[in-house]
């Protein structure tokens, strides 16, 4: 069960960072910025959210999700187990208000989706750990490349 929770956390981190970045970025007003600056700002926001949410989701999220499922298994009905687990995820997710609530709901939904998959090996868990790391590296690399392209055009136009 913990292996499945780690896989769920691996998928939750980039999706959470993307959704949070979309919400945050849509609230900002775009004041005379170029397209590349907007994309760079969005990707930078994603990398910051991934960097900060990664350790929290992997520690607090996995432990509280495991605890929620452990408590829920004490009940007989599968519907009651689902409800109790969801309520506990929500309660543990309310620690930082709506910010962590979004992560808790995402974690719960991804974990329930993974529950149907039978083959969860150590190798699959290790492969899935590279998902948030790879997303973070791609986003940071993109921000760097956009900066290089912008710098090139600034230097080219000043000649």
N, C-alpha and C positions, 0 to 999 in steps of 0.2 A: 504494500500500500504506500509506503514512503517513496518507493521508486516512482510510482504514478504521480505523487505529489510534487516530486522534483521536476518531472516532465511538465506538469501543469504550470509550475513556477517558471520554467524556461520559456514557455509560450506566453505566459501572462506578462512578463516584463516588457517585451517589445510592443505588444498590442496595447498595453496600458500606457506606455510612453507615447505611442502614436496618437491614441485617443486624447490623452491629456494635452499633447502638443496642439492638436487640432482645436480643442476647446480654447486653450490659452491664446493660440495664434489668431483665431477668429474674433476674439475679444479685442485684440489690438487693432488700432487704426493704422492703415498703411499710408504713411505720410511720405510722399515723394521718394519712394524706394524703387530700385530696379527689380526686375524679376529675379535676377541672381541673388541680390541681397535678401529678398524675401525668402527664397528657397534656402539660402544659407542660414538665415535666422531660424527658420522652421526646423531644419536639420540639427542645428546647434541646440535648440530647445529639446528636441528628441534625445540627443546624446546626454544632455544634463539630466533629464528625467530618467533615462535608463541607468545612468551611473548612480543616481541616488536611490532608485527603487530596487535595483538588483539585490543588494545585500538585505534589504528589509523584507522583500517578498520571499527570498530564499531562506531566511531564518524565521521571522515572525509568521509569514504566510504558511509555510510548510508545517510548522509546529501547531499553529492554531487550526489549520485545516485537518490535520491528523487528529487532534483532540476533538474537533467537532464531529468527525466521522466515528470516533471511538465512543463518544457519548450517544450518538444517534443509533449505533448498533445495539444498544441496550433495549431498544423498543422492538416489538414483534412485527408490526406492519411496515411494509416497504414505503408506503406513502408517508407515514409518520416519521420514518427515518429520514426521508428526503426533506420533509418540512423542518424537522429539528436541526438537521445539518445546515440547511439554508439559513435558518434563524440565527444559529450560532455564528455562521460566517458573517452575517450582517452585523451582529453585535460586536464581534471582534474587528470587523471592518470599520466600525464607527469611531475607532480610536482617534483618527484625524479628520473626522467629519466626512464630507463628500469625497475628499481626495483619496482616502484609503478605502472608502466604501466602493468606489469604482473598481479598485484592484481586487477587493474581496469578492465582488459579484463576478468579475471576469475569472478569477481563480476558481470559483465554484462551478461556473459553466464549463470551463475547459476541463476541469477534473471530472465532471459528470460525463462529458463527451469521451474522455479517455477510459472511463470505467468499462466501456463495452469492449475495449481492446484487451485481449487476453495475454499476448506476448509482450511482456515488459521485462526485458533483461537488463543487466548491468551495462552492456554495450550500447543499448538504445538510450539509456539514461545519459551516458557520457556523450553520445552524439548530440542529444538534445540540449546538453549544457552549452554547446557551441552556438546555439541559436541566438541567445541574447548577446553573447560576446561578438559573434559575427555581425549582427545588426548594428551593434555599437561601433565596430571597426569600419563598417561600410558607411555609416552616417558621418563619422569623424573624417574619414578619407574624402567623402564628398564635400564636406565643409572646407577641408584643406584645398582640394582641387578648385573649388569655386573661388577661393581666395587667390589662388595662383592665376586663374583665368582673369579675374578682375584686376589684379596687379599688372598682368601683361597688357591688358587693354588700356589701363591708365598710363603706363609707360609708353605704349605705342602711340596713344593720342597726344602725348606731350612732346613728341618729336616734331 
